[in-house]
Amino acid sequence: MKRSPAIIVIGGGPAGLMAAGRAAERGVAVTLIEKMERPGKKLGITGKGRCNITNNRPLDEFLRHFGTGGRFLKPSFYEFFVPDLLAFLASLGVETVTERGSRVFPADNQAVEVVKALAHWTRKTGAAIKTRTRALELLRDGNVITGVRVESNRTGQEKIFRADAVILATGGASYPLTGSTGDGYRLAVSAGHAIVPVRPALVPLETKVDRVKGLQDLTLKNVAVSLRIHGRKPIREFGEMAFTSFGVSGPVILTLSGRAVDALDDGLDVELSIDLKPALDDKKLDARLLRDLRNNPKMETRDLLRGLLPPPLIPLCLDMTGVPDDRTGNQVTAGDRRALRLWLKDFRLPVTGHRPIEEAIITAGGVSLREVNPKTMESRLVKGLFFSGEVLDINADTGGYNLQAAFSTGHLAGVAAAETGKN
């Protein structure tokens, strides 16, 4: 009889594709199970379809973007880090470019091409990819993995795959239409693993509607945004943000959002402070205002501020500062000037909530890292059960860090699982 596959990989995202290919390269039989019609659907829409693959920052700085999870990732990154990933992608014909903030993208800006290259490579290594197939149950003999019970989405027929090792690479619970529906958490719990509470990360924030009315689709570049949580030191980020119908989004907001979500869940007051002129201190900003007022003594404030603000922000600025919109430059008082300065350097937006996990780029929480060996990605509870990618309790800021973690943990899990499969 033909031997059943030695390794089953559940999930066809970047972590799963990498794990399956690395294991198959080592001569063991591998089957990747993906419940969607094709692998890599979420990867194909990342970075607005451009795919921010990784980040070229040094290892020490890279790890800091994962907070406490950085220590867990060290062994994965030592084995397979940015230079290794870029060389690997180049070998598949995927050329890359490094942009602002050390972010790495495919040179053609096409995430779907990265997906195609990865899927082609995985198949070329000999791994079988079974799509429209859902993992129902992990099979165990005591604390040893023995296989997976699956169901075909086409026929509803169930089947059992026997295996020496199973790699859970199911992703998180964000973007469910791409297949990330939290299946991995259910499977991990069934094997005895604890799940750190799952919540959205890298998610847009909701604010008081009156503060953002009329600002939808406005993007601000080169601003400094501070997250102010009651009783804590503000956290400041610099870059780009955007207004939406419900609040704010954009790279800076997404980076701060994880901390905001946790604070909101704790019932704390959360507020954003936007410095619209971070390059100017109070003295220089006052000089700039004085110059504009003196050069335009008959111009009304609603027109004067066009040199400092995007037009949609001007009515809000004047309303919040109490400066009349028809006051001319020679009528603006020292008190008016001070109010304008304070607002330009500290435009406050109370945060009332966050968008649902379905709209988050990634998921925070997941399989407890205490129960996973960081040197192999193998469960400390069940022999032959491995984890990789977002199903684990690891998440980082926006900027390519999370995808690198998926590739690196997938690589390590695939290599380690292949050794299990040979035993």
C-alpha positions as CSV (number, residue, x, y, z in Angstrom):
1,M,0.0,0.0,0.0
2,K,1.1,3.5,-0.7
3,R,2.2,5.3,2.4
4,S,0.1,8.2,3.6
5,P,1.8,11.7,3.5
6,A,4.3,12.0,6.4
7,I,3.5,15.7,7.0
8,I,0.2,17.6,6.8
9,V,0.3,21.4,6.6
10,I,-3.0,23.1,7.4
11,G,-3.2,26.5,5.7
12,G,-1.9,27.8,2.4
13,G,-0.7,31.3,3.4
14,P,2.9,32.4,3.4
15,A,3.8,30.4,6.5
16,G,2.1,27.3,5.2
17,L,3.5,27.5,1.7
18,M,7.0,28.0,3.1
19,A,6.6,25.2,5.6
20,A,5.3,22.7,3.0
21,G,8.1,23.5,0.5
22,R,10.9,23.3,3.1
23,A,9.6,20.0,4.4
24,A,9.2,18.5,0.9
25,E,12.7,19.6,-0.1
26,R,14.0,17.3,2.6
27,G,12.5,14.2,1.0
28,V,9.3,13.6,3.0
29,A,5.8,13.4,1.6
30,V,3.9,16.6,2.3
31,T,0.3,17.5,1.7
32,L,-0.9,21.1,2.2
33,I,-4.6,21.5,3.0
34,E,-6.2,24.8,2.1
35,K,-10.0,25.4,2.5
36,M,-10.1,28.2,-0.2
37,E,-10.1,27.6,-3.9
38,R,-6.5,28.6,-4.1
39,P,-3.6,29.3,-1.7
40,G,-2.4,32.7,-0.6
41,K,-5.6,34.7,-1.0
42,K,-4.8,37.0,1.9
43,L,-1.2,37.4,0.8
44,G,-2.5,38.5,-2.6
45,I,-4.2,41.6,-1.1
46,T,-1.6,42.7,1.4
47,G,-0.2,46.2,1.1
48,K,-3.2,47.2,-1.0
49,G,-2.1,44.5,-3.5
50,R,1.5,45.5,-3.5
51,C,2.7,43.1,-0.8
52,N,5.1,44.6,1.8
53,I,7.2,41.5,2.0
54,T,9.6,42.4,4.8
55,N,11.7,45.2,6.2
56,N,15.5,45.8,5.8
57,R,16.1,47.0,9.3
58,P,18.8,45.3,11.4
59,L,17.8,42.3,13.5
60,D,17.9,44.0,16.9
61,E,15.7,46.9,15.6
62,F,13.5,44.4,13.7
63,L,12.8,42.4,16.9
64,R,11.8,45.4,18.9
65,H,8.8,45.8,16.6
66,F,7.3,42.6,18.1
67,G,7.4,43.7,21.7
68,T,7.7,40.8,24.1
69,G,7.3,38.3,21.1
70,G,10.6,39.3,19.7
71,R,12.6,37.0,22.0
72,F,10.5,34.0,20.9
73,L,11.3,34.8,17.2
74,K,15.1,35.0,17.6
75,P,15.7,31.3,16.6
76,S,13.5,31.6,13.6
77,F,15.2,34.8,12.4
78,Y,18.7,33.3,13.1
79,E,17.8,30.5,10.7
80,F,16.0,32.5,8.0
81,F,16.0,36.3,8.0
82,V,15.6,39.1,5.5
83,P,18.7,38.4,3.4
84,D,17.7,34.7,3.2
85,L,14.1,35.6,2.2
86,L,15.2,38.1,-0.5
87,A,17.7,35.6,-1.9
88,F,15.0,32.9,-1.9
89,L,12.5,35.1,-3.7
90,A,15.1,36.2,-6.2
91,S,15.7,32.5,-7.0
92,L,11.9,32.2,-7.8
93,G,12.2,35.2,-10.1
94,V,10.7,37.7,-7.7
95,E,12.8,40.9,-7.7
96,T,12.4,43.3,-4.9
97,V,12.9,47.0,-4.1
98,T,13.4,48.8,-0.8
99,E,11.4,51.9,-0.2
100,R,10.9,54.6,2.5
101,G,11.1,53.2,6.0
102,S,13.2,50.2,4.8
103,R,10.1,48.5,3.5
104,V,10.6,45.8,0.9
105,F,8.2,45.3,-2.0
106,P,8.2,43.2,-5.2
107,A,9.7,45.3,-7.9
108,D,6.5,45.0,-10.1
109,N,4.3,45.9,-7.1
110,Q,2.2,42.8,-7.7
111,A,1.3,40.7,-4.6
112,V,-0.4,38.1,-6.8
113,E,2.9,37.4,-8.5
114,V,4.5,36.6,-5.2
115,V,1.7,34.2,-4.4
116,K,2.0,32.5,-7.8
117,A,5.8,32.1,-7.4
118,L,5.4,30.7,-3.9
119,A,2.7,28.2,-4.9
120,H,4.6,27.1,-8.0
121,W,7.8,26.6,-5.9
122,T,5.8,24.6,-3.3
123,R,4.4,22.3,-5.9
124,K,7.8,22.0,-7.6
125,T,9.3,20.7,-4.3
126,G,6.9,17.8,-4.5
127,A,4.4,18.9,-2.0
128,A,0.7,18.3,-2.9
129,I,-1.7,21.2,-2.5
130,K,-5.3,20.2,-1.8
131,T,-7.6,23.2,-2.1
132,R,-11.3,23.4,-1.0
133,T,-10.4,21.0,1.8
134,R,-11.2,21.9,5.5
135,A,-9.4,20.4,8.5
136,L,-12.0,19.2,10.9
137,E,-10.0,17.4,13.6
138,L,-6.4,16.7,14.7
139,L,-6.0,13.0,15.4
140,R,-3.8,11.9,18.3
141,D,-2.7,8.8,20.1
142,G,-2.2,10.2,23.6
143,N,0.2,13.1,23.2
144,V,1.4,12.1,19.8
145,I,-0.1,13.4,16.6
146,T,-1.3,10.7,14.1
147,G,-3.2,12.6,11.4
148,V,-6.0,14.9,10.4
149,R,-9.6,14.4,9.6
150,V,-10.7,16.6,6.7
151,E,-13.8,17.4,4.7
152,S,-14.1,18.3,1.0
153,N,-15.8,21.6,0.4
154,R,-17.0,20.3,-3.0
155,T,-18.6,17.0,-1.9
156,G,-18.8,17.1,1.8
157,Q,-17.0,13.8,2.0
158,E,-14.7,13.3,4.9
159,K,-11.3,11.6,4.8
160,I,-8.5,10.8,7.2
161,F,-4.9,11.7,6.4
162,R,-2.4,9.8,8.5
163,A,0.8,11.8,9.3
164,D,3.9,11.8,11.4
165,A,3.7,15.6,11.8
166,V,1.1,18.3,11.4
167,I,1.9,22.0,10.9
168,L,-0.8,24.5,11.9
169,A,-0.4,27.5,9.6
170,T,-4.0,28.7,9.5
171,G,-3.5,32.4,10.1
172,G,-5.6,34.5,12.4
173,A,-9.2,35.7,12.3
174,S,-8.9,38.8,10.2
175,Y,-10.1,39.1,6.5
176,P,-12.3,36.0,6.8
177,L,-13.3,36.1,3.2
178,T,-9.7,35.1,2.4
179,G,-10.0,32.0,4.7
180,S,-8.6,33.4,7.9
181,T,-11.5,32.5,10.2
182,G,-9.7,31.3,13.3
183,D,-9.9,27.6,12.6
184,G,-6.4,27.1,14.0
185,Y,-7.4,28.3,17.4
186,R,-10.1,25.6,17.6
187,L,-7.7,22.9,16.5
188,A,-5.0,24.1,18.9
189,V,-7.5,24.1,21.8
190,S,-8.6,20.5,20.9
191,A,-4.9,19.5,21.4
192,G,-4.8,21.1,24.8
193,H,-3.2,24.4,23.9
194,A,-4.1,27.7,25.6
195,I,-5.2,30.7,23.4
196,V,-4.2,34.2,24.4
197,P,-7.4,36.2,23.8
198,V,-7.8,37.1,20.1
199,R,-8.3,40.7,19.2
200,P,-7.7,43.0,16.2
201,A,-4.3,44.5,15.5
202,L,-3.3,46.9,12.8
203,V,-6.9,48.1,12.6
204,P,-8.5,51.5,11.9
205,L,-9.8,53.4,14.9
206,E,-13.2,55.0,15.4
207,T,-13.4,58.6,16.7
208,K,-16.1,61.1,17.6
209,V,-17.9,61.6,14.3
210,D,-18.2,65.4,14.6
211,R,-14.4,65.7,14.6
212,V,-14.0,63.8,11.2
213,K,-17.1,65.0,9.4
214,G,-16.2,66.2,6.0
215,L,-12.6,64.8,6.2
216,Q,-13.2,61.4,4.6
217,D,-10.4,60.4,2.2
218,L,-8.1,63.2,3.4
219,T,-4.6,62.0,3.8
220,L,-2.0,63.7,6.0
221,K,1.7,63.1,5.4
222,N,4.7,63.8,7.6
223,V,2.6,64.3,10.8
224,A,3.4,63.1,14.3
225,V,0.6,61.3,16.1
226,S,0.7,60.5,19.8
227,L,-1.5,57.9,21.5
228,R,-2.6,59.2,24.9
229,I,-3.9,56.6,27.3
230,H,-5.1,57.8,30.7
231,G,-2.2,57.6,33.2
232,R,0.4,56.4,30.7
233,K,3.3,58.1,28.9
234,P,2.1,59.0,25.3
235,I,3.4,56.8,22.5
236,R,4.5,58.9,19.4
237,E,4.8,57.8,15.8
238,F,5.7,59.8,12.7
239,G,4.4,59.3,9.1
240,E,1.1,59.1,7.2
241,M,-2.5,58.9,8.3
242,A,-5.9,59.2,6.7
243,F,-9.4,60.1,7.7
244,T,-12.4,57.9,7.1
245,S,-16.1,58.2,7.6
246,F,-15.8,56.6,11.0
247,G,-12.5,57.9,12.2
248,V,-8.8,57.4,11.2
249,S,-6.6,54.9,9.5
250,G,-3.2,54.8,7.6
251,P,0.2,53.5,8.6
252,V,0.7,55.6,11.7
253,I,-2.7,54.8,13.1
254,L,-2.3,51.1,12.4
255,T,1.0,51.0,14.2
256,L,-0.6,52.6,17.3
257,S,-3.9,50.6,17.0
258,G,-2.9,47.5,18.9
259,R,-2.2,49.5,22.1
260,A,-5.4,51.5,21.6
261,V,-7.5,48.3,21.3
262,D,-6.0,46.9,24.5
263,A,-6.6,50.1,26.4
264,L,-10.2,50.4,25.1
265,D,-10.8,46.8,26.2
266,D,-9.5,47.7,29.6
267,G,-12.1,50.6,29.8
268,L,-9.4,53.3,29.7
269,D,-9.8,56.7,28.0
270,V,-7.9,56.8,24.7
271,E,-7.1,59.9,22.7
272,L,-5.0,60.8,19.6
273,S,-2.9,64.0,19.6
274,I,-1.9,65.0,16.0
275,D,1.0,67.4,15.5
276,L,0.4,68.8,12.1
277,K,3.6,70.7,12.0
278,P,6.2,68.5,13.7
279,A,9.1,70.2,11.9
280,L,8.3,73.5,13.7
281,D,8.6,74.1,17.4
282,D,6.3,76.6,19.1
283,K,8.6,79.6,18.5
284,K,9.1,78.9,14.8
285,L,5.4,78.2,14.3
286,D,4.5,81.6,15.9
287,A,7.0,83.3,13.6
288,R,5.5,81.7,10.6
289,L,2.0,82.8,11.7
290,L,3.1,86.3,12.3
291,R,4.8,86.5,8.9
292,D,1.6,85.3,7.1
293,L,-0.5,87.7,9.0
294,R,1.7,90.7,8.3
295,N,2.1,89.8,4.7
296,N,-1.7,89.5,4.3
297,P,-3.3,92.0,6.6
298,K,-6.6,92.1,4.7
299,M,-6.9,88.4,4.1
300,E,-9.5,86.5,6.1
301,T,-8.3,83.6,8.3
302,R,-10.2,80.9,6.3
303,D,-7.9,81.9,3.4
304,L,-4.8,82.7,5.4
305,L,-4.7,79.1,6.8
306,R,-4.5,77.6,3.3
307,G,-0.7,78.0,3.6
308,L,-0.7,75.8,6.7
309,L,-3.5,73.3,6.3
310,P,-5.3,71.2,3.7
311,P,-8.6,73.0,2.9
312,P,-10.9,70.4,4.5
313,L,-9.2,70.9,7.9
314,I,-9.6,74.7,8.0
315,P,-13.3,74.9,9.1
316,L,-12.6,72.3,11.9
317,C,-9.5,74.3,13.0
318,L,-11.4,77.6,13.2
319,D,-14.4,75.9,14.9
320,M,-12.2,74.2,17.6
321,T,-10.1,77.3,18.2
322,G,-13.0,79.8,18.2
323,V,-11.2,82.1,15.7
324,P,-13.8,83.7,13.4
325,D,-13.3,82.6,9.8
326,D,-13.8,86.2,8.5
327,R,-11.3,87.8,10.8
328,T,-8.6,89.5,8.8
329,G,-4.9,89.2,9.3
330,N,-4.6,92.6,11.0
331,Q,-7.5,91.7,13.4
332,V,-6.0,88.4,14.6
333,T,-5.0,88.8,18.3
334,A,-2.2,87.3,20.2
335,G,-4.8,85.0,21.9
336,D,-6.0,83.9,18.4
337,R,-2.4,83.1,17.4
338,R,-1.8,81.1,20.5
339,A,-5.0,79.1,20.0
340,L,-4.0,78.3,16.4
341,R,-0.5,77.3,17.5
342,L,-1.8,75.0,20.1
343,W,-4.3,73.4,17.8
344,L,-1.7,72.9,15.0
345,K,0.6,71.2,17.4
346,D,-2.0,69.3,19.4
347,F,-5.2,68.5,17.4
348,R,-7.0,66.1,19.7
349,L,-9.2,63.2,18.5
350,P,-10.9,61.1,21.3
351,V,-11.0,57.5,20.3
352,T,-14.4,55.8,20.8
353,G,-13.7,52.4,19.4
354,H,-12.0,50.3,16.7
355,R,-13.2,48.5,13.6
356,P,-14.1,44.8,13.9
357,I,-11.5,42.0,13.7
358,E,-12.7,41.2,10.2
359,E,-11.2,44.6,9.0
360,A,-7.9,44.1,10.9
361,I,-4.8,43.5,8.8
362,I,-3.6,41.0,11.4
363,T,-4.7,39.4,14.6
364,A,-3.2,39.8,18.1
365,G,-3.4,36.9,20.5
366,G,-3.3,33.2,19.5
367,V,-1.5,30.0,20.6
368,S,0.4,30.7,23.8
369,L,4.2,31.0,23.1
370,R,4.9,29.3,26.4
371,E,3.6,26.1,24.9
372,V,5.7,26.1,21.7
373,N,9.4,25.4,21.4
374,P,10.9,28.5,19.6
375,K,13.9,26.4,18.3
376,T,11.6,24.1,16.3
377,M,8.1,25.5,16.4
378,E,6.9,22.2,17.9
379,S,4.3,22.0,20.5
380,R,5.6,21.3,24.0
381,L,2.3,19.4,24.7
382,V,1.8,17.2,21.6
383,K,4.7,15.5,19.8
384,G,4.6,16.1,16.0
385,L,2.3,19.2,16.2
386,F,4.0,22.3,14.9
387,F,2.9,26.0,14.5
388,S,3.8,28.8,12.2
389,G,2.7,32.3,11.3
390,E,-0.2,34.3,12.7
391,V,-1.9,31.5,14.5
392,L,0.8,32.1,17.2
393,D,0.5,34.9,19.7
394,I,3.0,37.2,17.8
395,N,2.3,40.4,16.0
396,A,4.2,43.5,15.1
397,D,3.8,47.0,13.7
398,T,3.0,47.6,10.1
399,G,6.0,47.7,7.8
400,G,6.7,44.1,6.6
401,Y,7.6,42.6,10.0
402,N,4.6,40.3,10.2
403,L,5.2,38.7,6.8
404,Q,8.8,38.0,7.6
405,A,7.7,36.3,10.9
406,A,5.4,34.1,8.8
407,F,8.1,33.1,6.4
408,S,10.7,32.6,9.1
409,T,8.5,30.5,11.4
410,G,7.2,28.6,8.4
411,H,10.8,27.8,7.3
412,L,11.7,26.6,10.8
413,A,8.6,24.5,11.3
414,G,9.0,22.8,7.9
415,V,12.6,21.9,8.5
416,A,11.9,20.6,12.0
417,A,8.8,18.7,11.0
418,A,10.7,17.0,8.2
419,E,13.1,15.5,10.8
420,T,10.1,14.3,12.8
421,G,8.7,12.7,9.6
422,K,11.9,10.7,9.0
423,N,11.9,9.2,12.5
